[in-house]
Amino acid sequence: MSADERRKFPRIPLLSEMRVTKGDKSFTLATRDLSAGGARVERGDSALSDGDALSVQVRLPGGGGEVTAQAVVAWQSPQEVGLKFVDAEAAVAKIQEAVAREIGELESFEDMKTPPREA
């Protein structure tokens, strides 16, 4: 089973800034993708450990506004960190709506790039 098949929520590419607060420290990380379950962000200079509790704030695509959610560090690599949203029902609903809207727009864009078939 591939990683995409294991995913509970669809993901969208999202190149944006995410404001992260860990304890009394705040910093900005660059997002790579977003789903209602979490986000993949660039590590930057952040000192994060698996299981760290965070508060995150990100602007949603397509004019979806800004959302604040609680998250934990789920995994990390030398370049990236995976965040899992927790206790964030309202934020998750707003993110799901933005992701669904973006997926619809991405699929429409892909349809526009495909030439029509001849009968």
C-alpha positions in Angstrom: 0.0 0.0 0.0 1.4 3.4 -1.0 1.6 6.4 1.2 -1.2 8.1 -0.8 -3.4 5.0 -0.2 -2.7 5.1 3.5 -3.6 8.8 3.8 -6.9 9.5 5.6 -7.3 13.0 4.0 -6.5 14.3 0.5 -3.5 16.7 0.3 -2.9 19.8 -1.7 0.4 21.5 -2.5 0.6 24.7 -0.5 3.6 27.0 -0.6 2.8 29.4 2.2 4.1 30.6 5.5 3.0 28.9 8.7 3.3 30.7 12.0 4.4 28.2 14.7 4.4 28.6 18.5 6.2 26.2 20.7 6.0 27.2 24.3 7.1 30.8 24.5 8.9 30.8 21.2 7.3 31.7 17.8 8.8 31.2 14.3 7.7 30.9 10.7 8.1 27.8 8.6 7.4 27.3 4.9 4.6 24.8 4.1 4.9 22.3 1.3 1.5 20.6 1.5 -1.7 20.7 3.6 -4.5 18.3 4.5 -7.2 18.3 7.1 -5.0 15.9 9.1 -1.8 17.9 9.0 0.9 19.6 7.0 4.4 19.0 5.7 6.7 22.0 6.3 10.3 22.8 5.7 12.4 22.4 8.8 14.3 25.7 8.5 16.3 26.5 11.6 13.6 25.2 14.0 14.5 22.9 16.8 11.6 20.5 16.9 11.4 17.0 18.3 8.9 14.2 17.6 5.8 14.7 19.8 6.3 18.4 20.4 3.0 20.2 21.0 2.6 23.3 18.8 0.1 26.0 17.9 0.1 26.8 14.2 -1.5 29.4 12.1 -1.7 29.3 8.3 -3.5 31.2 5.5 -5.7 28.9 3.5 -5.7 28.9 -0.3 -8.4 30.4 -2.5 -9.4 33.1 0.0 -10.3 30.6 2.7 -9.0 32.9 5.4 -6.6 32.0 8.1 -6.9 29.0 10.5 -5.3 28.3 13.9 -4.9 24.8 15.1 -3.1 22.7 17.6 -0.6 20.2 16.2 2.1 17.7 17.2 5.3 16.8 15.4 4.5 13.4 13.8 7.8 12.8 11.9 10.8 14.6 10.6 13.6 14.3 8.1 16.7 16.5 7.8 14.8 18.9 5.5 11.1 18.6 6.5 8.7 18.1 9.4 5.3 16.4 9.4 2.7 18.0 11.6 -0.5 16.3 12.7 -3.5 18.4 13.7 -5.0 17.6 17.1 -8.0 18.9 19.0 -8.9 21.1 16.0 -12.4 20.2 14.8 -13.3 23.7 13.6 -9.9 24.2 12.0 -10.1 20.8 10.3 -13.5 21.6 8.9 -12.2 24.8 7.4 -9.1 23.1 6.0 -11.2 20.3 4.5 -13.3 22.9 2.7 -10.3 24.7 1.3 -8.6 21.4 0.2 -11.8 20.2 -1.5 -12.1 23.6 -3.3 -8.4 23.4 -4.4 -8.7 19.8 -5.5 -11.7 20.8 -7.6 -9.8 23.7 -9.2 -6.7 21.4 -9.8 -8.8 18.8 -11.5 -10.5 21.5 -13.6 -7.1 22.8 -14.6 -5.9 19.3 -15.5 -9.1 18.9 -17.6 -8.3 22.1 -19.5 -4.8 20.9 -20.3 -6.1 17.6 -21.8 -7.1 18.1 -25.4 -10.7 16.9 -26.2 -11.0 13.4 -27.7 -12.2 13.1 -31.2 -15.4 11.1 -31.7 
